[in-house]
Amino acid sequence: MRQFKESGVNSYFCIVNMPGVPAREICVLDAADDASAIKALDAVEALWIGFDTICLYQGERFIKVLSNPALGFPRDGLALRHDLDQAASREQSRWGRTSGAPPPDGDRRNTASGSLGPPAAHPA
C-alpha cells in the first residue's frame, strides 16, 4: 500500500503533533483532491498512535484537523475562526445588521456602557 507520495509534486500534506512535541512529523500525501487527502489521514492516524492532532493542508490552505479521542478530544476538531466568521456573517445577514450599523429599535443594549437596559441618561 502506497500511503505517501514520493515526489513533492502534489501539495497535500499533514502535520502530526504529539503531546509536548508540536510538528513531530510532516507527511506528504498521495492525494489528488480534498476527499482523497482526508481519506489518506486514516493511514497517518494509524501510524502515529498517541498523536495530539493531525492537521491537513494543501499548500497554505488549511483543510481539516483530527484530534485524538483517546486524549479526551473530539475526533473532528472544533470550529476554527474561519468557521466562526462565516457563522457570524450568516447571523448578521439574518438580522439585517452589518458592522458599524446601529442596533435595531428592539435591541435594548446600552451601547455607551455595553450593559443591557434603557440607554443611559445624558446630562443636559
C-alpha positions as CSV (number, residue, x, y, z in Angstrom):
1,M,0.0,0.0,0.0
2,R,1.5,3.3,-1.1
3,Q,0.4,5.8,1.5
4,F,2.7,8.7,1.0
5,K,3.7,10.3,-2.3
6,E,7.4,10.0,-3.1
7,S,7.6,13.2,-5.1
8,G,6.6,16.6,-3.9
9,V,4.5,17.4,-7.0
10,N,1.2,17.4,-5.1
11,S,1.0,19.8,-2.2
12,Y,-1.3,17.8,0.1
13,F,0.4,17.3,3.4
14,C,-0.3,16.9,7.1
15,I,1.5,17.9,10.3
16,V,1.4,15.4,13.1
17,N,1.5,17.0,16.6
18,M,2.4,14.7,19.5
19,P,1.8,15.6,23.2
20,G,4.5,18.1,24.1
21,V,6.1,17.9,20.6
22,P,4.5,20.1,18.0
23,A,5.2,19.4,14.4
24,R,6.7,16.0,15.2
25,E,6.2,14.8,11.6
26,I,5.3,16.3,8.2
27,C,3.8,13.8,5.8
28,V,3.3,14.5,2.1
29,L,0.1,12.6,1.0
30,D,-0.6,10.8,-2.3
31,A,-3.9,12.6,-2.9
32,A,-5.5,14.3,-5.9
33,D,-8.3,16.2,-4.2
34,D,-9.6,17.1,-0.7
35,A,-11.7,13.9,-0.3
36,S,-8.8,11.6,-1.0
37,A,-6.5,13.6,1.2
38,I,-9.0,13.3,4.1
39,K,-9.2,9.6,3.5
40,A,-5.4,9.3,3.5
41,L,-5.4,10.7,7.0
42,D,-6.6,7.3,8.3
43,A,-3.2,5.7,7.4
44,V,-1.3,8.6,9.1
45,E,-3.6,8.3,12.2
46,A,-2.9,4.5,12.4
47,L,0.9,5.1,12.3
48,W,1.0,7.8,14.9
49,I,-0.7,6.3,18.0
50,G,-0.9,8.8,20.8
51,F,-1.0,11.9,18.5
52,D,-2.5,15.1,19.8
53,T,-3.7,16.5,16.4
54,I,-3.1,15.8,12.7
55,C,-3.6,18.9,10.6
56,L,-4.2,18.6,6.8
57,Y,-3.2,21.3,4.3
58,Q,-3.0,21.8,0.6
59,G,-0.2,24.3,0.3
60,E,-1.0,27.1,2.7
61,R,-4.7,26.3,2.7
62,F,-6.0,24.5,5.9
63,I,-8.4,21.7,5.2
64,K,-9.1,19.7,8.3
65,V,-7.8,18.8,11.8
66,L,-8.1,15.4,13.5
67,S,-7.8,15.3,17.3
68,N,-7.1,12.2,19.3
69,P,-10.2,10.9,21.1
70,A,-8.0,8.8,23.5
71,L,-6.8,12.1,24.9
72,G,-10.3,13.4,25.5
73,F,-10.6,15.4,22.4
74,P,-13.4,15.1,19.9
75,R,-12.3,13.2,16.8
76,D,-13.0,16.2,14.5
77,G,-11.6,19.4,15.7
78,L,-13.7,22.3,17.0
79,A,-14.8,25.2,14.7
80,L,-11.9,27.4,13.6
81,R,-12.0,31.1,13.3
82,H,-12.9,30.9,9.6
83,D,-16.0,28.8,10.5
84,L,-16.9,31.2,13.3
85,D,-16.6,34.2,11.0
86,Q,-18.9,32.5,8.4
87,A,-21.4,31.8,11.2
88,A,-21.3,35.4,12.4
89,S,-21.8,36.7,8.8
90,R,-24.9,34.5,8.4
91,E,-26.2,35.7,11.8
92,Q,-25.7,39.4,10.8
93,S,-27.4,38.8,7.5
94,R,-30.3,37.1,9.2
95,W,-30.9,40.2,11.4
96,G,-30.0,42.6,8.6
97,R,-27.1,44.1,10.5
98,T,-23.7,45.0,9.3
99,S,-20.7,46.0,11.3
100,G,-21.0,49.6,12.4
101,A,-24.7,49.8,11.9
102,P,-26.8,50.9,14.8
103,P,-28.8,48.2,16.6
104,P,-32.5,47.9,15.7
105,D,-35.1,49.7,17.9
106,G,-35.9,46.4,19.7
107,D,-32.4,46.0,20.9
108,R,-32.2,47.3,24.4
109,R,-28.4,47.3,24.7
110,N,-27.0,50.5,26.1
111,T,-24.2,50.9,23.5
112,A,-22.5,53.6,25.6
113,S,-21.8,51.2,28.5
114,G,-22.3,47.8,26.9
115,S,-24.9,46.9,29.5
116,L,-28.5,45.8,29.0
117,G,-31.3,48.1,29.8
118,P,-32.5,51.5,28.8
119,P,-30.0,54.0,27.4
120,A,-28.0,56.0,29.9
121,A,-29.3,59.5,30.6
122,H,-27.2,62.2,29.2
123,P,-26.7,65.4,31.1
124,A,-28.3,68.4,29.5
